[in-house]
Amino acid sequence: MFRSPVHPSTVLSLKDLLLVPTLTKNLISVSKFAKDNNVYFVFYPHSCFVKSQDLNETLLEGKPGKDGLYHFHPTLEKNEFNNVGIKKNSAFLKSEPCIFVSEQCKNVVSNTYKQWHLRLRHPHHDALIKALQTCNIRISTVNKISGFCDSCCIAKSHRIPSQSSTTVYSKPLEFVFLYVWGPASLDSSCGYLYFLTCVDACTRYMWIYLLRRKSDMFPHFLNFKALA
């Protein structure tokens, strides 16, 4: 619930909210909001007004954003913060878009620490907790150990450094490095998807062979060996 910034005596409400984690914006149904609050909408190219059905008074004014949606920024009275469970330093006092999470919404999806960590694309522990608190979402556990994420650990891990080789090659073609790359996401103009790289350890001279199939690597290597 929130009060009209134009007519504070009028209280408006959003009922039967649904939480959709994949949505990036808070959307309202025009028909349902109009029915629940006995109001109607008037749309213009550069503004949108919500007016009372009985007195024809303007209760809310919205402006179109860069995303093509009309944005409303209602405010809450101090004594109403307890009803929605939002702290005084939350987004409502800053006139930012509202976020409501009712008890019915919380039952739509399970609320474990690890599931929210995955839904929000692996955020840092402190950032995740702050986001859930801002949205008034309670989770069943906040233990870092219980929310251990294998993907985050792998992404942050570092390869153990290998020892430097002391072998020195003094003659050309004494030792050759071979590397096959592919497949490419798109075919080349001639239909190539792979390429074979041959690097001489002594001179660092490089040969590159284009391949249509990975199985073509061995015949090209034999050709390279014969020419060498």
BALOBA-1460 file (C-alpha; in Angstrom, 3 decimals):
// residues 228
<rec num="1" residu="m" x="0.000" y="0.000" z="0.000"/>
<rec num="2" residu="f" x="1.102" y="3.573" z="-0.692"/>
<rec num="3" residu="r" x="-0.382" y="7.050" z="-0.737"/>
<rec num="4" residu="s" x="-0.945" y="9.202" z="-3.771"/>
<rec num="5" residu="p" x="1.798" y="11.880" z="-3.918"/>
<rec num="6" residu="v" x="-0.792" y="14.317" z="-5.321"/>
<rec num="7" residu="h" x="-3.600" y="13.486" z="-2.860"/>
<rec num="8" residu="p" x="-2.016" y="11.944" z="0.274"/>
<rec num="9" residu="s" x="-5.436" y="11.152" z="1.709"/>
<rec num="10" residu="t" x="-5.963" y="8.570" z="-1.046"/>
<rec num="11" residu="v" x="-4.375" y="5.183" z="-0.397"/>
<rec num="12" residu="l" x="-3.611" y="2.914" z="-3.344"/>
<rec num="13" residu="s" x="-2.732" y="-0.756" z="-3.172"/>
<rec num="14" residu="l" x="-1.118" y="-3.522" z="-5.199"/>
<rec num="15" residu="k" x="-2.764" y="-6.887" z="-4.575"/>
<rec num="16" residu="d" x="-1.857" y="-10.474" z="-5.396"/>
<rec num="17" residu="l" x="1.719" y="-9.735" z="-6.411"/>
<rec num="18" residu="l" x="3.789" y="-12.366" z="-8.159"/>
<rec num="19" residu="l" x="7.556" y="-12.718" z="-7.934"/>
<rec num="20" residu="v" x="9.193" y="-13.570" z="-11.282"/>
<rec num="21" residu="p" x="12.999" y="-13.788" z="-10.796"/>
<rec num="22" residu="t" x="13.665" y="-13.536" z="-14.550"/>
<rec num="23" residu="l" x="12.011" y="-10.109" z="-14.856"/>
<rec num="24" residu="t" x="14.284" y="-7.078" z="-14.554"/>
<rec num="25" residu="k" x="11.489" y="-4.545" z="-13.948"/>
<rec num="26" residu="n" x="8.486" y="-4.240" z="-11.648"/>
<rec num="27" residu="l" x="5.373" y="-4.329" z="-13.847"/>
<rec num="28" residu="i" x="1.730" y="-3.705" z="-12.977"/>
<rec num="29" residu="s" x="-1.415" y="-4.801" z="-14.785"/>
<rec num="30" residu="v" x="-3.374" y="-1.741" z="-15.917"/>
<rec num="31" residu="s" x="-6.736" y="-3.514" z="-15.800"/>
<rec num="32" residu="k" x="-6.153" y="-5.092" z="-12.362"/>
<rec num="33" residu="f" x="-4.745" y="-1.931" z="-10.777"/>
<rec num="34" residu="a" x="-7.698" y="0.059" z="-12.144"/>
<rec num="35" residu="k" x="-10.202" y="-2.486" z="-10.835"/>
<rec num="36" residu="d" x="-8.612" y="-2.830" z="-7.371"/>
<rec num="37" residu="n" x="-8.357" y="0.939" z="-6.796"/>
<rec num="38" residu="n" x="-11.390" y="2.218" z="-8.731"/>
<rec num="39" residu="v" x="-9.217" y="4.328" z="-11.047"/>
<rec num="40" residu="y" x="-8.601" y="4.716" z="-14.766"/>
<rec num="41" residu="f" x="-5.532" y="5.468" z="-16.883"/>
<rec num="42" residu="v" x="-5.003" y="8.262" z="-19.403"/>
<rec num="43" residu="f" x="-2.050" y="7.836" z="-21.751"/>
<rec num="44" residu="y" x="-0.261" y="10.587" z="-23.669"/>
<rec num="45" residu="p" x="2.975" y="10.442" z="-25.706"/>
<rec num="46" residu="h" x="5.013" y="12.103" z="-22.953"/>
<rec num="47" residu="s" x="3.039" y="11.297" z="-19.797"/>
<rec num="48" residu="c" x="0.506" y="8.993" z="-18.209"/>
<rec num="49" residu="f" x="-2.061" y="9.834" z="-15.505"/>
<rec num="50" residu="v" x="-3.959" y="7.655" z="-13.048"/>
<rec num="51" residu="k" x="-7.248" y="9.303" z="-12.068"/>
<rec num="52" residu="s" x="-9.923" y="8.443" z="-9.551"/>
<rec num="53" residu="q" x="-13.141" y="7.091" z="-11.015"/>
<rec num="54" residu="d" x="-15.470" y="9.014" z="-8.706"/>
<rec num="55" residu="l" x="-13.862" y="12.487" z="-8.426"/>
<rec num="56" residu="n" x="-11.761" y="12.467" z="-11.595"/>
<rec num="57" residu="e" x="-8.706" y="13.555" z="-9.574"/>
<rec num="58" residu="t" x="-5.149" y="12.850" z="-10.704"/>
<rec num="59" residu="l" x="-3.558" y="10.406" z="-8.249"/>
<rec num="60" residu="l" x="-0.376" y="9.350" z="-10.052"/>
<rec num="61" residu="e" x="1.697" y="10.700" z="-12.906"/>
<rec num="62" residu="g" x="4.080" y="8.594" z="-14.954"/>
<rec num="63" residu="k" x="6.724" y="9.461" z="-17.492"/>
<rec num="64" residu="p" x="7.945" y="7.255" z="-20.360"/>
<rec num="65" residu="g" x="11.462" y="5.900" z="-19.897"/>
<rec num="66" residu="k" x="14.126" y="4.923" z="-22.381"/>
<rec num="67" residu="d" x="12.790" y="1.370" z="-22.306"/>
<rec num="68" residu="g" x="9.407" y="2.504" z="-23.675"/>
<rec num="69" residu="l" x="7.587" y="1.826" z="-20.389"/>
<rec num="70" residu="y" x="5.778" y="4.380" z="-18.232"/>
<rec num="71" residu="h" x="7.473" y="4.782" z="-14.837"/>
<rec num="72" residu="f" x="5.644" y="5.637" z="-11.607"/>
<rec num="73" residu="h" x="7.404" y="6.642" z="-8.384"/>
<rec num="74" residu="p" x="4.905" y="6.466" z="-5.479"/>
<rec num="75" residu="t" x="5.933" y="7.313" z="-1.922"/>
<rec num="76" residu="l" x="5.109" y="5.671" z="1.419"/>
<rec num="77" residu="e" x="4.153" y="7.253" z="4.717"/>
<rec num="78" residu="k" x="6.393" y="6.517" z="7.716"/>
<rec num="79" residu="n" x="3.713" y="4.536" z="9.532"/>
<rec num="80" residu="e" x="3.291" y="2.294" z="6.507"/>
<rec num="81" residu="f" x="6.835" y="0.954" z="6.431"/>
<rec num="82" residu="n" x="6.023" y="-1.729" z="8.983"/>
<rec num="83" residu="n" x="3.172" y="-3.024" z="6.827"/>
<rec num="84" residu="v" x="5.479" y="-3.868" z="3.946"/>
<rec num="85" residu="g" x="8.622" y="-4.590" z="5.944"/>
<rec num="86" residu="i" x="10.853" y="-1.934" z="4.322"/>
<rec num="87" residu="k" x="13.450" y="0.039" z="6.271"/>
<rec num="88" residu="k" x="13.489" y="3.833" z="6.318"/>
<rec num="89" residu="n" x="16.661" y="4.030" z="4.254"/>
<rec num="90" residu="s" x="15.226" y="1.896" z="1.466"/>
<rec num="91" residu="a" x="14.437" y="2.837" z="-2.104"/>
<rec num="92" residu="f" x="10.988" y="4.278" z="-1.261"/>
<rec num="93" residu="l" x="12.377" y="7.378" z="0.442"/>
<rec num="94" residu="k" x="14.600" y="7.943" z="-2.568"/>
<rec num="95" residu="s" x="11.596" y="7.927" z="-4.913"/>
<rec num="96" residu="e" x="12.884" y="4.931" z="-6.815"/>
<rec num="97" residu="p" x="10.672" y="2.245" z="-8.404"/>
<rec num="98" residu="c" x="8.847" y="0.229" z="-5.759"/>
<rec num="99" residu="i" x="9.575" y="-3.372" z="-4.869"/>
<rec num="100" residu="f" x="6.902" y="-5.332" z="-3.007"/>
<rec num="101" residu="v" x="7.274" y="-8.947" z="-1.944"/>
<rec num="102" residu="s" x="4.232" y="-10.371" z="-0.196"/>
<rec num="103" residu="e" x="3.998" y="-13.618" z="1.750"/>
<rec num="104" residu="q" x="2.160" y="-15.166" z="-1.200"/>
<rec num="105" residu="c" x="5.066" y="-14.302" z="-3.487"/>
<rec num="106" residu="k" x="7.553" y="-15.924" z="-1.156"/>
<rec num="107" residu="n" x="5.677" y="-19.206" z="-1.430"/>
<rec num="108" residu="v" x="5.895" y="-19.235" z="-5.221"/>
<rec num="109" residu="v" x="9.580" y="-20.221" z="-5.227"/>
<rec num="110" residu="s" x="11.780" y="-21.850" z="-2.625"/>
<rec num="111" residu="n" x="14.079" y="-19.442" z="-0.799"/>
<rec num="112" residu="t" x="17.407" y="-21.051" z="-0.036"/>
<rec num="113" residu="y" x="20.691" y="-19.192" z="-0.067"/>
<rec num="114" residu="k" x="22.167" y="-21.293" z="-2.880"/>
<rec num="115" residu="q" x="19.099" y="-20.991" z="-5.136"/>
<rec num="116" residu="w" x="19.111" y="-17.194" z="-4.890"/>
<rec num="117" residu="h" x="22.867" y="-17.242" z="-5.491"/>
<rec num="118" residu="l" x="22.258" y="-19.100" z="-8.763"/>
<rec num="119" residu="r" x="19.254" y="-16.973" z="-9.789"/>
<rec num="120" residu="l" x="21.231" y="-13.746" z="-9.397"/>
<rec num="121" residu="r" x="24.187" y="-15.090" z="-11.416"/>
<rec num="122" residu="h" x="26.664" y="-15.892" z="-8.628"/>
<rec num="123" residu="p" x="26.989" y="-12.570" z="-6.740"/>
<rec num="124" residu="h" x="29.304" y="-12.007" z="-3.773"/>
<rec num="125" residu="h" x="27.898" y="-13.161" z="-0.415"/>
<rec num="126" residu="d" x="27.524" y="-9.642" z="1.045"/>
<rec num="127" residu="a" x="25.950" y="-8.300" z="-2.174"/>
<rec num="128" residu="l" x="23.425" y="-11.153" z="-2.230"/>
<rec num="129" residu="i" x="22.396" y="-10.648" z="1.403"/>
<rec num="130" residu="k" x="22.006" y="-6.884" z="0.884"/>
<rec num="131" residu="a" x="19.874" y="-7.399" z="-2.239"/>
<rec num="132" residu="l" x="17.562" y="-9.852" z="-0.477"/>
<rec num="133" residu="q" x="17.197" y="-7.576" z="2.542"/>
<rec num="134" residu="t" x="16.374" y="-4.600" z="0.294"/>
<rec num="135" residu="c" x="13.647" y="-6.639" z="-1.421"/>
<rec num="136" residu="n" x="12.374" y="-7.965" z="1.936"/>
<rec num="137" residu="i" x="13.021" y="-11.577" z="0.918"/>
<rec num="138" residu="r" x="13.703" y="-14.021" z="3.741"/>
<rec num="139" residu="i" x="15.911" y="-17.002" z="3.036"/>
<rec num="140" residu="s" x="16.052" y="-20.228" z="4.976"/>
<rec num="141" residu="t" x="19.826" y="-20.135" z="5.484"/>
<rec num="142" residu="v" x="22.584" y="-17.554" z="5.270"/>
<rec num="143" residu="n" x="25.483" y="-19.853" z="6.085"/>
<rec num="144" residu="k" x="28.332" y="-19.433" z="3.600"/>
<rec num="145" residu="i" x="29.311" y="-23.079" z="3.999"/>
<rec num="146" residu="s" x="25.816" y="-24.369" z="3.213"/>
<rec num="147" residu="g" x="25.760" y="-22.136" z="0.138"/>
<rec num="148" residu="f" x="29.138" y="-23.363" z="-1.113"/>
<rec num="149" residu="c" x="29.303" y="-22.877" z="-4.897"/>
<rec num="150" residu="d" x="31.594" y="-25.126" z="-6.942"/>
<rec num="151" residu="s" x="31.379" y="-22.888" z="-10.034"/>
<rec num="152" residu="c" x="32.570" y="-19.806" z="-8.121"/>
<rec num="153" residu="c" x="35.523" y="-21.721" z="-6.680"/>
<rec num="154" residu="i" x="36.536" y="-23.046" z="-10.093"/>
<rec num="155" residu="a" x="36.238" y="-19.586" z="-11.665"/>
<rec num="156" residu="k" x="38.466" y="-18.075" z="-8.968"/>
<rec num="157" residu="s" x="41.050" y="-20.849" z="-8.996"/>
<rec num="158" residu="h" x="44.487" y="-20.445" z="-10.549"/>
<rec num="159" residu="r" x="46.551" y="-22.997" z="-12.423"/>
<rec num="160" residu="i" x="49.633" y="-24.213" z="-10.593"/>
<rec num="161" residu="p" x="52.683" y="-22.755" z="-12.390"/>
<rec num="162" residu="s" x="54.723" y="-25.279" z="-14.347"/>
<rec num="163" residu="q" x="58.469" y="-25.562" z="-13.983"/>
<rec num="164" residu="s" x="60.619" y="-23.840" z="-16.589"/>
<rec num="165" residu="s" x="62.233" y="-26.202" z="-19.054"/>
<rec num="166" residu="t" x="66.033" y="-26.282" z="-19.121"/>
<rec num="167" residu="t" x="66.205" y="-28.172" z="-22.422"/>
<rec num="168" residu="v" x="67.909" y="-26.241" z="-25.224"/>
<rec num="169" residu="y" x="67.424" y="-27.170" z="-28.883"/>
<rec num="170" residu="s" x="70.342" y="-26.110" z="-31.065"/>
<rec num="171" residu="k" x="69.329" y="-27.559" z="-34.440"/>
<rec num="172" residu="p" x="66.339" y="-26.613" z="-36.651"/>
<rec num="173" residu="l" x="63.522" y="-29.173" z="-36.631"/>
<rec num="174" residu="e" x="65.128" y="-31.028" z="-33.728"/>
<rec num="175" residu="f" x="61.858" y="-30.590" z="-31.891"/>
<rec num="176" residu="v" x="58.529" y="-29.314" z="-33.289"/>
<rec num="177" residu="f" x="55.428" y="-28.186" z="-31.379"/>
<rec num="178" residu="l" x="52.084" y="-29.132" z="-32.963"/>
<rec num="179" residu="y" x="48.808" y="-27.443" z="-32.145"/>
<rec num="180" residu="v" x="45.361" y="-28.020" z="-33.680"/>
<rec num="181" residu="w" x="42.723" y="-25.307" z="-33.255"/>
<rec num="182" residu="g" x="39.002" y="-25.672" z="-33.947"/>
<rec num="183" residu="p" x="36.274" y="-26.045" z="-34.788"/>
<rec num="184" residu="a" x="35.420" y="-22.461" z="-35.715"/>
<rec num="185" residu="s" x="31.879" y="-21.269" z="-35.094"/>
<rec num="186" residu="l" x="31.583" y="-20.321" z="-38.792"/>
<rec num="187" residu="d" x="33.075" y="-21.865" z="-41.905"/>
<rec num="188" residu="s" x="35.633" y="-19.820" z="-43.814"/>
<rec num="189" residu="s" x="34.927" y="-18.798" z="-47.400"/>
<rec num="190" residu="c" x="36.699" y="-21.980" z="-48.519"/>
<rec num="191" residu="g" x="35.029" y="-24.219" z="-45.933"/>
<rec num="192" residu="y" x="37.866" y="-24.474" z="-43.403"/>
<rec num="193" residu="l" x="37.001" y="-25.109" z="-39.744"/>
<rec num="194" residu="y" x="40.407" y="-26.014" z="-38.219"/>
<rec num="195" residu="f" x="44.046" y="-25.093" z="-38.588"/>
<rec num="196" residu="l" x="47.283" y="-26.888" z="-37.695"/>
<rec num="197" residu="t" x="50.218" y="-24.906" z="-36.294"/>
<rec num="198" residu="c" x="53.775" y="-26.296" z="-36.410"/>
<rec num="199" residu="v" x="56.436" y="-24.382" z="-34.448"/>
<rec num="200" residu="d" x="60.145" y="-25.164" z="-34.587"/>
<rec num="201" residu="a" x="61.591" y="-25.118" z="-31.047"/>
<rec num="202" residu="c" x="64.997" y="-23.856" z="-32.201"/>
<rec num="203" residu="t" x="64.198" y="-21.114" z="-34.725"/>
<rec num="204" residu="r" x="60.590" y="-20.418" z="-33.625"/>
<rec num="205" residu="y" x="59.659" y="-20.606" z="-37.285"/>
<rec num="206" residu="m" x="55.963" y="-21.351" z="-37.767"/>
<rec num="207" residu="w" x="53.929" y="-23.222" z="-40.388"/>
<rec num="208" residu="i" x="50.127" y="-23.029" z="-40.537"/>
<rec num="209" residu="y" x="47.883" y="-25.466" z="-42.446"/>
<rec num="210" residu="l" x="44.153" y="-24.880" z="-42.916"/>
<rec num="211" residu="l" x="41.947" y="-27.940" z="-42.358"/>
<rec num="212" residu="r" x="38.373" y="-28.706" z="-43.324"/>
<rec num="213" residu="r" x="38.192" y="-31.628" z="-40.887"/>
<rec num="214" residu="k" x="40.153" y="-32.492" z="-37.785"/>
<rec num="215" residu="s" x="41.041" y="-35.850" z="-39.312"/>
<rec num="216" residu="d" x="42.995" y="-33.989" z="-42.025"/>
<rec num="217" residu="m" x="45.673" y="-33.119" z="-39.471"/>
<rec num="218" residu="f" x="47.740" y="-36.302" z="-39.804"/>
<rec num="219" residu="p" x="48.110" y="-36.188" z="-43.632"/>
<rec num="220" residu="h" x="49.208" y="-32.542" z="-43.379"/>
<rec num="221" residu="f" x="51.720" y="-33.484" z="-40.680"/>
<rec num="222" residu="l" x="53.175" y="-36.194" z="-42.918"/>
<rec num="223" residu="n" x="53.436" y="-33.628" z="-45.706"/>
<rec num="224" residu="f" x="55.176" y="-31.211" z="-43.338"/>
<rec num="225" residu="k" x="57.586" y="-33.949" z="-42.198"/>
<rec num="226" residu="a" x="58.428" y="-34.856" z="-45.791"/>
<rec num="227" residu="l" x="59.164" y="-31.232" z="-46.705"/>
<rec num="228" residu="a" x="61.244" y="-30.725" z="-43.575"/>
